[in-house]
Amino acid sequence: MSNTTDYYRRNYLYSSHRLFIPESKQKAVNTCGDCRFYITIIGREERKMGCAALIPKYFAMEKKIPAEIDISDFLKEIGKVGLQNAVTCCGEYLNACGLFQPKI
């Protein structure tokens, strides 16, 4: 019986036949690169892409989301750990998260 379980676990064709709930289709189809919150964070030596949805004033749409943000402003809002999370959680070609909103 365990051979059958291993067969389905390792069979990539079988694992690609997954069902999607209609509400999650938008998240599965879109990528972080298409998201409104995916912005450039400008540091002293380099630029990195990150998620601005972690900053409350941008997520609540109190302020317009800029295309680029300085790292000092980002650190003031959410701190060092938040900055790490914002940079590592998303990528241009990764599936969108639950905070996805399309660019206008």
Phi and psi restraints in degrees (range 20) as a CNS / XPLOR table:
assign (resid 1 and name C) (resid 2 and name N)
       (resid 2 and name CA) (resid 2 and name C) 1.0 -68.6 20.0 2
assign (resid 2 and name N) (resid 2 and name CA)
       (resid 2 and name C) (resid 3 and name N) 1.0 -25.7 20.0 2
assign (resid 2 and name C) (resid 3 and name N)
       (resid 3 and name CA) (resid 3 and name C) 1.0 -63.3 20.0 2
assign (resid 3 and name N) (resid 3 and name CA)
       (resid 3 and name C) (resid 4 and name N) 1.0 -36.5 20.0 2
assign (resid 3 and name C) (resid 4 and name N)
       (resid 4 and name CA) (resid 4 and name C) 1.0 -66.1 20.0 2
assign (resid 4 and name N) (resid 4 and name CA)
       (resid 4 and name C) (resid 5 and name N) 1.0 -42.4 20.0 2
assign (resid 4 and name C) (resid 5 and name N)
       (resid 5 and name CA) (resid 5 and name C) 1.0 -62.9 20.0 2
assign (resid 5 and name N) (resid 5 and name CA)
       (resid 5 and name C) (resid 6 and name N) 1.0 -44.3 20.0 2
assign (resid 5 and name C) (resid 6 and name N)
       (resid 6 and name CA) (resid 6 and name C) 1.0 -63.5 20.0 2
assign (resid 6 and name N) (resid 6 and name CA)
       (resid 6 and name C) (resid 7 and name N) 1.0 -37.6 20.0 2
assign (resid 6 and name C) (resid 7 and name N)
       (resid 7 and name CA) (resid 7 and name C) 1.0 -59.9 20.0 2
assign (resid 7 and name N) (resid 7 and name CA)
       (resid 7 and name C) (resid 8 and name N) 1.0 -47.6 20.0 2
assign (resid 7 and name C) (resid 8 and name N)
       (resid 8 and name CA) (resid 8 and name C) 1.0 -71.8 20.0 2
assign (resid 8 and name N) (resid 8 and name CA)
       (resid 8 and name C) (resid 9 and name N) 1.0 -31.2 20.0 2
assign (resid 8 and name C) (resid 9 and name N)
       (resid 9 and name CA) (resid 9 and name C) 1.0 -69.3 20.0 2
assign (resid 9 and name N) (resid 9 and name CA)
       (resid 9 and name C) (resid 10 and name N) 1.0 -37.3 20.0 2
assign (resid 9 and name C) (resid 10 and name N)
       (resid 10 and name CA) (resid 10 and name C) 1.0 -93.4 20.0 2
assign (resid 10 and name N) (resid 10 and name CA)
       (resid 10 and name C) (resid 11 and name N) 1.0 -10.4 20.0 2
assign (resid 10 and name C) (resid 11 and name N)
       (resid 11 and name CA) (resid 11 and name C) 1.0 -81.9 20.0 2
assign (resid 11 and name N) (resid 11 and name CA)
       (resid 11 and name C) (resid 12 and name N) 1.0 108.0 20.0 2
assign (resid 11 and name C) (resid 12 and name N)
       (resid 12 and name CA) (resid 12 and name C) 1.0 -72.1 20.0 2
assign (resid 12 and name N) (resid 12 and name CA)
       (resid 12 and name C) (resid 13 and name N) 1.0 -30.2 20.0 2
assign (resid 12 and name C) (resid 13 and name N)
       (resid 13 and name CA) (resid 13 and name C) 1.0 -66.5 20.0 2
assign (resid 13 and name N) (resid 13 and name CA)
       (resid 13 and name C) (resid 14 and name N) 1.0 -41.0 20.0 2
assign (resid 13 and name C) (resid 14 and name N)
       (resid 14 and name CA) (resid 14 and name C) 1.0 -67.2 20.0 2
assign (resid 14 and name N) (resid 14 and name CA)
       (resid 14 and name C) (resid 15 and name N) 1.0 -39.1 20.0 2
assign (resid 14 and name C) (resid 15 and name N)
       (resid 15 and name CA) (resid 15 and name C) 1.0 -71.8 20.0 2
assign (resid 15 and name N) (resid 15 and name CA)
       (resid 15 and name C) (resid 16 and name N) 1.0 -18.7 20.0 2
assign (resid 15 and name C) (resid 16 and name N)
       (resid 16 and name CA) (resid 16 and name C) 1.0 -81.0 20.0 2
assign (resid 16 and name N) (resid 16 and name CA)
       (resid 16 and name C) (resid 17 and name N) 1.0 -10.4 20.0 2
assign (resid 16 and name C) (resid 17 and name N)
       (resid 17 and name CA) (resid 17 and name C) 1.0 -92.1 20.0 2
assign (resid 17 and name N) (resid 17 and name CA)
       (resid 17 and name C) (resid 18 and name N) 1.0 77.5 20.0 2
assign (resid 17 and name C) (resid 18 and name N)
       (resid 18 and name CA) (resid 18 and name C) 1.0 -111.5 20.0 2
assign (resid 18 and name N) (resid 18 and name CA)
       (resid 18 and name C) (resid 19 and name N) 1.0 150.3 20.0 2
assign (resid 18 and name C) (resid 19 and name N)
       (resid 19 and name CA) (resid 19 and name C) 1.0 -94.2 20.0 2
assign (resid 19 and name N) (resid 19 and name CA)
       (resid 19 and name C) (resid 20 and name N) 1.0 141.6 20.0 2
assign (resid 19 and name C) (resid 20 and name N)
       (resid 20 and name CA) (resid 20 and name C) 1.0 -112.7 20.0 2
assign (resid 20 and name N) (resid 20 and name CA)
       (resid 20 and name C) (resid 21 and name N) 1.0 136.4 20.0 2
assign (resid 20 and name C) (resid 21 and name N)
       (resid 21 and name CA) (resid 21 and name C) 1.0 -72.0 20.0 2
assign (resid 21 and name N) (resid 21 and name CA)
       (resid 21 and name C) (resid 22 and name N) 1.0 139.0 20.0 2
assign (resid 21 and name C) (resid 22 and name N)
       (resid 22 and name CA) (resid 22 and name C) 1.0 -53.7 20.0 2
assign (resid 22 and name N) (resid 22 and name CA)
       (resid 22 and name C) (resid 23 and name N) 1.0 -34.6 20.0 2
assign (resid 22 and name C) (resid 23 and name N)
       (resid 23 and name CA) (resid 23 and name C) 1.0 -68.9 20.0 2
assign (resid 23 and name N) (resid 23 and name CA)
       (resid 23 and name C) (resid 24 and name N) 1.0 -27.6 20.0 2
assign (resid 23 and name C) (resid 24 and name N)
       (resid 24 and name CA) (resid 24 and name C) 1.0 -88.8 20.0 2
assign (resid 24 and name N) (resid 24 and name CA)
       (resid 24 and name C) (resid 25 and name N) 1.0 -0.1 20.0 2
assign (resid 24 and name C) (resid 25 and name N)
       (resid 25 and name CA) (resid 25 and name C) 1.0 -62.0 20.0 2
assign (resid 25 and name N) (resid 25 and name CA)
       (resid 25 and name C) (resid 26 and name N) 1.0 -41.3 20.0 2
assign (resid 25 and name C) (resid 26 and name N)
       (resid 26 and name CA) (resid 26 and name C) 1.0 -61.1 20.0 2
assign (resid 26 and name N) (resid 26 and name CA)
       (resid 26 and name C) (resid 27 and name N) 1.0 -38.9 20.0 2
assign (resid 26 and name C) (resid 27 and name N)
       (resid 27 and name CA) (resid 27 and name C) 1.0 -71.3 20.0 2
assign (resid 27 and name N) (resid 27 and name CA)
       (resid 27 and name C) (resid 28 and name N) 1.0 -35.0 20.0 2
assign (resid 27 and name C) (resid 28 and name N)
       (resid 28 and name CA) (resid 28 and name C) 1.0 -77.2 20.0 2
assign (resid 28 and name N) (resid 28 and name CA)
       (resid 28 and name C) (resid 29 and name N) 1.0 -29.6 20.0 2
assign (resid 28 and name C) (resid 29 and name N)
       (resid 29 and name CA) (resid 29 and name C) 1.0 -83.3 20.0 2
assign (resid 29 and name N) (resid 29 and name CA)
       (resid 29 and name C) (resid 30 and name N) 1.0 -38.6 20.0 2
assign (resid 29 and name C) (resid 30 and name N)
       (resid 30 and name CA) (resid 30 and name C) 1.0 -89.0 20.0 2
assign (resid 30 and name N) (resid 30 and name CA)
       (resid 30 and name C) (resid 31 and name N) 1.0 159.5 20.0 2
assign (resid 30 and name C) (resid 31 and name N)
       (resid 31 and name CA) (resid 31 and name C) 1.0 -117.7 20.0 2
assign (resid 31 and name N) (resid 31 and name CA)
       (resid 31 and name C) (resid 32 and name N) 1.0 167.1 20.0 2
assign (resid 31 and name C) (resid 32 and name N)
       (resid 32 and name CA) (resid 32 and name C) 1.0 -61.1 20.0 2
assign (resid 32 and name N) (resid 32 and name CA)
       (resid 32 and name C) (resid 33 and name N) 1.0 -31.2 20.0 2
assign (resid 32 and name C) (resid 33 and name N)
       (resid 33 and name CA) (resid 33 and name C) 1.0 -63.8 20.0 2
assign (resid 33 and name N) (resid 33 and name CA)
       (resid 33 and name C) (resid 34 and name N) 1.0 -22.1 20.0 2
assign (resid 33 and name C) (resid 34 and name N)
       (resid 34 and name CA) (resid 34 and name C) 1.0 -93.1 20.0 2
assign (resid 34 and name N) (resid 34 and name CA)
       (resid 34 and name C) (resid 35 and name N) 1.0 0.9 20.0 2
assign (resid 34 and name C) (resid 35 and name N)
       (resid 35 and name CA) (resid 35 and name C) 1.0 -86.6 20.0 2
assign (resid 35 and name N) (resid 35 and name CA)
       (resid 35 and name C) (resid 36 and name N) 1.0 146.7 20.0 2
assign (resid 35 and name C) (resid 36 and name N)
       (resid 36 and name CA) (resid 36 and name C) 1.0 -65.9 20.0 2
assign (resid 36 and name N) (resid 36 and name CA)
       (resid 36 and name C) (resid 37 and name N) 1.0 -30.0 20.0 2
assign (resid 36 and name C) (resid 37 and name N)
       (resid 37 and name CA) (resid 37 and name C) 1.0 -86.0 20.0 2
assign (resid 37 and name N) (resid 37 and name CA)
       (resid 37 and name C) (resid 38 and name N) 1.0 -4.4 20.0 2
assign (resid 37 and name C) (resid 38 and name N)
       (resid 38 and name CA) (resid 38 and name C) 1.0 -82.7 20.0 2
assign (resid 38 and name N) (resid 38 and name CA)
       (resid 38 and name C) (resid 39 and name N) 1.0 103.8 20.0 2
assign (resid 38 and name C) (resid 39 and name N)
       (resid 39 and name CA) (resid 39 and name C) 1.0 -126.9 20.0 2
assign (resid 39 and name N) (resid 39 and name CA)
       (resid 39 and name C) (resid 40 and name N) 1.0 169.8 20.0 2
assign (resid 39 and name C) (resid 40 and name N)
       (resid 40 and name CA) (resid 40 and name C) 1.0 -92.1 20.0 2
assign (resid 40 and name N) (resid 40 and name CA)
       (resid 40 and name C) (resid 41 and name N) 1.0 128.5 20.0 2
assign (resid 40 and name C) (resid 41 and name N)
       (resid 41 and name CA) (resid 41 and name C) 1.0 -104.2 20.0 2
assign (resid 41 and name N) (resid 41 and name CA)
       (resid 41 and name C) (resid 42 and name N) 1.0 119.3 20.0 2
assign (resid 41 and name C) (resid 42 and name N)
       (resid 42 and name CA) (resid 42 and name C) 1.0 -97.1 20.0 2
assign (resid 42 and name N) (resid 42 and name CA)
       (resid 42 and name C) (resid 43 and name N) 1.0 118.4 20.0 2
assign (resid 42 and name C) (resid 43 and name N)
       (resid 43 and name CA) (resid 43 and name C) 1.0 -102.7 20.0 2
assign (resid 43 and name N) (resid 43 and name CA)
       (resid 43 and name C) (resid 44 and name N) 1.0 -171.1 20.0 2
assign (resid 43 and name C) (resid 44 and name N)
       (resid 44 and name CA) (resid 44 and name C) 1.0 -69.0 20.0 2
assign (resid 44 and name N) (resid 44 and name CA)
       (resid 44 and name C) (resid 45 and name N) 1.0 -42.7 20.0 2
assign (resid 44 and name C) (resid 45 and name N)
       (resid 45 and name CA) (resid 45 and name C) 1.0 -111.4 20.0 2
assign (resid 45 and name N) (resid 45 and name CA)
       (resid 45 and name C) (resid 46 and name N) 1.0 -21.7 20.0 2
assign (resid 45 and name C) (resid 46 and name N)
       (resid 46 and name CA) (resid 46 and name C) 1.0 -147.0 20.0 2
assign (resid 46 and name N) (resid 46 and name CA)
       (resid 46 and name C) (resid 47 and name N) 1.0 167.3 20.0 2
assign (resid 46 and name C) (resid 47 and name N)
       (resid 47 and name CA) (resid 47 and name C) 1.0 -117.0 20.0 2
assign (resid 47 and name N) (resid 47 and name CA)
       (resid 47 and name C) (resid 48 and name N) 1.0 136.8 20.0 2
assign (resid 47 and name C) (resid 48 and name N)
       (resid 48 and name CA) (resid 48 and name C) 1.0 -132.8 20.0 2
assign (resid 48 and name N) (resid 48 and name CA)
       (resid 48 and name C) (resid 49 and name N) 1.0 152.0 20.0 2
assign (resid 48 and name C) (resid 49 and name N)
       (resid 49 and name CA) (resid 49 and name C) 1.0 -88.8 20.0 2
assign (resid 49 and name N) (resid 49 and name CA)
       (resid 49 and name C) (resid 50 and name N) 1.0 143.5 20.0 2
assign (resid 49 and name C) (resid 50 and name N)
       (resid 50 and name CA) (resid 50 and name C) 1.0 -154.5 20.0 2
assign (resid 50 and name N) (resid 50 and name CA)
       (resid 50 and name C) (resid 51 and name N) 1.0 176.6 20.0 2
assign (resid 50 and name C) (resid 51 and name N)
       (resid 51 and name CA) (resid 51 and name C) 1.0 -101.8 20.0 2
assign (resid 51 and name N) (resid 51 and name CA)
       (resid 51 and name C) (resid 52 and name N) 1.0 120.5 20.0 2
assign (resid 51 and name C) (resid 52 and name N)
       (resid 52 and name CA) (resid 52 and name C) 1.0 -87.5 20.0 2
assign (resid 52 and name N) (resid 52 and name CA)
       (resid 52 and name C) (resid 53 and name N) 1.0 -2.4 20.0 2
assign (resid 52 and name C) (resid 53 and name N)
       (resid 53 and name CA) (resid 53 and name C) 1.0 -67.9 20.0 2
assign (resid 53 and name N) (resid 53 and name CA)
       (resid 53 and name C) (resid 54 and name N) 1.0 -16.7 20.0 2
assign (resid 53 and name C) (resid 54 and name N)
       (resid 54 and name CA) (resid 54 and name C) 1.0 -76.8 20.0 2
assign (resid 54 and name N) (resid 54 and name CA)
       (resid 54 and name C) (resid 55 and name N) 1.0 -15.4 20.0 2
assign (resid 54 and name C) (resid 55 and name N)
       (resid 55 and name CA) (resid 55 and name C) 1.0 -87.9 20.0 2
assign (resid 55 and name N) (resid 55 and name CA)
       (resid 55 and name C) (resid 56 and name N) 1.0 119.3 20.0 2
assign (resid 55 and name C) (resid 56 and name N)
       (resid 56 and name CA) (resid 56 and name C) 1.0 -57.4 20.0 2
assign (resid 56 and name N) (resid 56 and name CA)
       (resid 56 and name C) (resid 57 and name N) 1.0 -39.0 20.0 2
assign (resid 56 and name C) (resid 57 and name N)
       (resid 57 and name CA) (resid 57 and name C) 1.0 -69.9 20.0 2
assign (resid 57 and name N) (resid 57 and name CA)
       (resid 57 and name C) (resid 58 and name N) 1.0 -27.4 20.0 2
assign (resid 57 and name C) (resid 58 and name N)
       (resid 58 and name CA) (resid 58 and name C) 1.0 -81.5 20.0 2
assign (resid 58 and name N) (resid 58 and name CA)
       (resid 58 and name C) (resid 59 and name N) 1.0 -36.9 20.0 2
assign (resid 58 and name C) (resid 59 and name N)
       (resid 59 and name CA) (resid 59 and name C) 1.0 -67.8 20.0 2
assign (resid 59 and name N) (resid 59 and name CA)
       (resid 59 and name C) (resid 60 and name N) 1.0 -36.1 20.0 2
assign (resid 59 and name C) (resid 60 and name N)
       (resid 60 and name CA) (resid 60 and name C) 1.0 -81.6 20.0 2
assign (resid 60 and name N) (resid 60 and name CA)
       (resid 60 and name C) (resid 61 and name N) 1.0 -1.3 20.0 2
assign (resid 60 and name C) (resid 61 and name N)
       (resid 61 and name CA) (resid 61 and name C) 1.0 61.6 20.0 2
assign (resid 61 and name N) (resid 61 and name CA)
       (resid 61 and name C) (resid 62 and name N) 1.0 31.0 20.0 2
assign (resid 61 and name C) (resid 62 and name N)
       (resid 62 and name CA) (resid 62 and name C) 1.0 -73.7 20.0 2
assign (resid 62 and name N) (resid 62 and name CA)
       (resid 62 and name C) (resid 63 and name N) 1.0 -34.0 20.0 2
assign (resid 62 and name C) (resid 63 and name N)
       (resid 63 and name CA) (resid 63 and name C) 1.0 -124.4 20.0 2
assign (resid 63 and name N) (resid 63 and name CA)
       (resid 63 and name C) (resid 64 and name N) 1.0 153.6 20.0 2
assign (resid 63 and name C) (resid 64 and name N)
       (resid 64 and name CA) (resid 64 and name C) 1.0 -67.2 20.0 2
assign (resid 64 and name N) (resid 64 and name CA)
       (resid 64 and name C) (resid 65 and name N) 1.0 139.2 20.0 2
assign (resid 64 and name C) (resid 65 and name N)
       (resid 65 and name CA) (resid 65 and name C) 1.0 -81.5 20.0 2
assign (resid 65 and name N) (resid 65 and name CA)
       (resid 65 and name C) (resid 66 and name N) 1.0 119.1 20.0 2
assign (resid 65 and name C) (resid 66 and name N)
       (resid 66 and name CA) (resid 66 and name C) 1.0 -76.7 20.0 2
assign (resid 66 and name N) (resid 66 and name CA)
       (resid 66 and name C) (resid 67 and name N) 1.0 160.8 20.0 2
assign (resid 66 and name C) (resid 67 and name N)
       (resid 67 and name CA) (resid 67 and name C) 1.0 -74.9 20.0 2
assign (resid 67 and name N) (resid 67 and name CA)
       (resid 67 and name C) (resid 68 and name N) 1.0 -31.4 20.0 2
assign (resid 67 and name C) (resid 68 and name N)
       (resid 68 and name CA) (resid 68 and name C) 1.0 -133.7 20.0 2
assign (resid 68 and name N) (resid 68 and name CA)
       (resid 68 and name C) (resid 69 and name N) 1.0 147.2 20.0 2
assign (resid 68 and name C) (resid 69 and name N)
       (resid 69 and name CA) (resid 69 and name C) 1.0 -138.0 20.0 2
assign (resid 69 and name N) (resid 69 and name CA)
       (resid 69 and name C) (resid 70 and name N) 1.0 142.1 20.0 2
assign (resid 69 and name C) (resid 70 and name N)
       (resid 70 and name CA) (resid 70 and name C) 1.0 -75.8 20.0 2
assign (resid 70 and name N) (resid 70 and name CA)
       (resid 70 and name C) (resid 71 and name N) 1.0 145.0 20.0 2
assign (resid 70 and name C) (resid 71 and name N)
       (resid 71 and name CA) (resid 71 and name C) 1.0 -63.3 20.0 2
assign (resid 71 and name N) (resid 71 and name CA)
       (resid 71 and name C) (resid 72 and name N) 1.0 -31.2 20.0 2
assign (resid 71 and name C) (resid 72 and name N)
       (resid 72 and name CA) (resid 72 and name C) 1.0 -65.7 20.0 2
assign (resid 72 and name N) (resid 72 and name CA)
       (resid 72 and name C) (resid 73 and name N) 1.0 -38.7 20.0 2
assign (resid 72 and name C) (resid 73 and name N)
       (resid 73 and name CA) (resid 73 and name C) 1.0 -66.3 20.0 2
assign (resid 73 and name N) (resid 73 and name CA)
       (resid 73 and name C) (resid 74 and name N) 1.0 -39.4 20.0 2
assign (resid 73 and name C) (resid 74 and name N)
       (resid 74 and name CA) (resid 74 and name C) 1.0 -64.7 20.0 2
assign (resid 74 and name N) (resid 74 and name CA)
       (resid 74 and name C) (resid 75 and name N) 1.0 -43.3 20.0 2
assign (resid 74 and name C) (resid 75 and name N)
       (resid 75 and name CA) (resid 75 and name C) 1.0 -66.1 20.0 2
assign (resid 75 and name N) (resid 75 and name CA)
       (resid 75 and name C) (resid 76 and name N) 1.0 -35.9 20.0 2
assign (resid 75 and name C) (resid 76 and name N)
       (resid 76 and name CA) (resid 76 and name C) 1.0 -63.3 20.0 2
assign (resid 76 and name N) (resid 76 and name CA)
       (resid 76 and name C) (resid 77 and name N) 1.0 -37.9 20.0 2
assign (resid 76 and name C) (resid 77 and name N)
       (resid 77 and name CA) (resid 77 and name C) 1.0 -76.6 20.0 2
assign (resid 77 and name N) (resid 77 and name CA)
       (resid 77 and name C) (resid 78 and name N) 1.0 -50.2 20.0 2
assign (resid 77 and name C) (resid 78 and name N)
       (resid 78 and name CA) (resid 78 and name C) 1.0 -124.3 20.0 2
assign (resid 78 and name N) (resid 78 and name CA)
       (resid 78 and name C) (resid 79 and name N) 1.0 -3.0 20.0 2
assign (resid 78 and name C) (resid 79 and name N)
       (resid 79 and name CA) (resid 79 and name C) 1.0 82.4 20.0 2
assign (resid 79 and name N) (resid 79 and name CA)
       (resid 79 and name C) (resid 80 and name N) 1.0 -178.7 20.0 2
assign (resid 79 and name C) (resid 80 and name N)
       (resid 80 and name CA) (resid 80 and name C) 1.0 -67.7 20.0 2
assign (resid 80 and name N) (resid 80 and name CA)
       (resid 80 and name C) (resid 81 and name N) 1.0 -44.3 20.0 2
assign (resid 80 and name C) (resid 81 and name N)
       (resid 81 and name CA) (resid 81 and name C) 1.0 -66.7 20.0 2
assign (resid 81 and name N) (resid 81 and name CA)
       (resid 81 and name C) (resid 82 and name N) 1.0 -39.3 20.0 2
assign (resid 81 and name C) (resid 82 and name N)
       (resid 82 and name CA) (resid 82 and name C) 1.0 -63.9 20.0 2
assign (resid 82 and name N) (resid 82 and name CA)
       (resid 82 and name C) (resid 83 and name N) 1.0 -38.0 20.0 2
assign (resid 82 and name C) (resid 83 and name N)
       (resid 83 and name CA) (resid 83 and name C) 1.0 -63.4 20.0 2
assign (resid 83 and name N) (resid 83 and name CA)
       (resid 83 and name C) (resid 84 and name N) 1.0 -43.7 20.0 2
assign (resid 83 and name C) (resid 84 and name N)
       (resid 84 and name CA) (resid 84 and name C) 1.0 -60.3 20.0 2
assign (resid 84 and name N) (resid 84 and name CA)
       (resid 84 and name C) (resid 85 and name N) 1.0 -44.5 20.0 2
assign (resid 84 and name C) (resid 85 and name N)
       (resid 85 and name CA) (resid 85 and name C) 1.0 -63.8 20.0 2
assign (resid 85 and name N) (resid 85 and name CA)
       (resid 85 and name C) (resid 86 and name N) 1.0 -40.2 20.0 2
assign (resid 85 and name C) (resid 86 and name N)
       (resid 86 and name CA) (resid 86 and name C) 1.0 -65.0 20.0 2
assign (resid 86 and name N) (resid 86 and name CA)
       (resid 86 and name C) (resid 87 and name N) 1.0 -35.5 20.0 2
assign (resid 86 and name C) (resid 87 and name N)
       (resid 87 and name CA) (resid 87 and name C) 1.0 -81.9 20.0 2
assign (resid 87 and name N) (resid 87 and name CA)
       (resid 87 and name C) (resid 88 and name N) 1.0 -35.7 20.0 2
assign (resid 87 and name C) (resid 88 and name N)
       (resid 88 and name CA) (resid 88 and name C) 1.0 -88.4 20.0 2
assign (resid 88 and name N) (resid 88 and name CA)
       (resid 88 and name C) (resid 89 and name N) 1.0 -19.8 20.0 2
assign (resid 88 and name C) (resid 89 and name N)
       (resid 89 and name CA) (resid 89 and name C) 1.0 -76.9 20.0 2
assign (resid 89 and name N) (resid 89 and name CA)
       (resid 89 and name C) (resid 90 and name N) 1.0 -20.4 20.0 2
assign (resid 89 and name C) (resid 90 and name N)
       (resid 90 and name CA) (resid 90 and name C) 1.0 -132.5 20.0 2
assign (resid 90 and name N) (resid 90 and name CA)
       (resid 90 and name C) (resid 91 and name N) 1.0 160.5 20.0 2
assign (resid 90 and name C) (resid 91 and name N)
       (resid 91 and name CA) (resid 91 and name C) 1.0 -149.4 20.0 2
assign (resid 91 and name N) (resid 91 and name CA)
       (resid 91 and name C) (resid 92 and name N) 1.0 157.5 20.0 2
assign (resid 91 and name C) (resid 92 and name N)
       (resid 92 and name CA) (resid 92 and name C) 1.0 -58.8 20.0 2
assign (resid 92 and name N) (resid 92 and name CA)
       (resid 92 and name C) (resid 93 and name N) 1.0 -34.7 20.0 2
assign (resid 92 and name C) (resid 93 and name N)
       (resid 93 and name CA) (resid 93 and name C) 1.0 -108.9 20.0 2
assign (resid 93 and name N) (resid 93 and name CA)
       (resid 93 and name C) (resid 94 and name N) 1.0 8.6 20.0 2
assign (resid 93 and name C) (resid 94 and name N)
       (resid 94 and name CA) (resid 94 and name C) 1.0 -80.6 20.0 2
assign (resid 94 and name N) (resid 94 and name CA)
       (resid 94 and name C) (resid 95 and name N) 1.0 155.8 20.0 2
assign (resid 94 and name C) (resid 95 and name N)
       (resid 95 and name CA) (resid 95 and name C) 1.0 -61.8 20.0 2
assign (resid 95 and name N) (resid 95 and name CA)
       (resid 95 and name C) (resid 96 and name N) 1.0 145.2 20.0 2
assign (resid 95 and name C) (resid 96 and name N)
       (resid 96 and name CA) (resid 96 and name C) 1.0 -68.1 20.0 2
assign (resid 96 and name N) (resid 96 and name CA)
       (resid 96 and name C) (resid 97 and name N) 1.0 153.8 20.0 2
assign (resid 96 and name C) (resid 97 and name N)
       (resid 97 and name CA) (resid 97 and name C) 1.0 -92.2 20.0 2
assign (resid 97 and name N) (resid 97 and name CA)
       (resid 97 and name C) (resid 98 and name N) 1.0 -171.9 20.0 2
assign (resid 97 and name C) (resid 98 and name N)
       (resid 98 and name CA) (resid 98 and name C) 1.0 -71.3 20.0 2
assign (resid 98 and name N) (resid 98 and name CA)
       (resid 98 and name C) (resid 99 and name N) 1.0 -12.9 20.0 2
assign (resid 98 and name C) (resid 99 and name N)
       (resid 99 and name CA) (resid 99 and name C) 1.0 -92.8 20.0 2
assign (resid 99 and name N) (resid 99 and name CA)
       (resid 99 and name C) (resid 100 and name N) 1.0 9.3 20.0 2
assign (resid 99 and name C) (resid 100 and name N)
       (resid 100 and name CA) (resid 100 and name C) 1.0 -62.0 20.0 2
assign (resid 100 and name N) (resid 100 and name CA)
       (resid 100 and name C) (resid 101 and name N) 1.0 133.5 20.0 2
assign (resid 100 and name C) (resid 101 and name N)
       (resid 101 and name CA) (resid 101 and name C) 1.0 -139.6 20.0 2
assign (resid 101 and name N) (resid 101 and name CA)
       (resid 101 and name C) (resid 102 and name N) 1.0 129.1 20.0 2
assign (resid 101 and name C) (resid 102 and name N)
       (resid 102 and name CA) (resid 102 and name C) 1.0 -65.1 20.0 2
assign (resid 102 and name N) (resid 102 and name CA)
       (resid 102 and name C) (resid 103 and name N) 1.0 151.7 20.0 2
assign (resid 102 and name C) (resid 103 and name N)
       (resid 103 and name CA) (resid 103 and name C) 1.0 -68.0 20.0 2
assign (resid 103 and name N) (resid 103 and name CA)
       (resid 103 and name C) (resid 104 and name N) 1.0 147.1 20.0 2
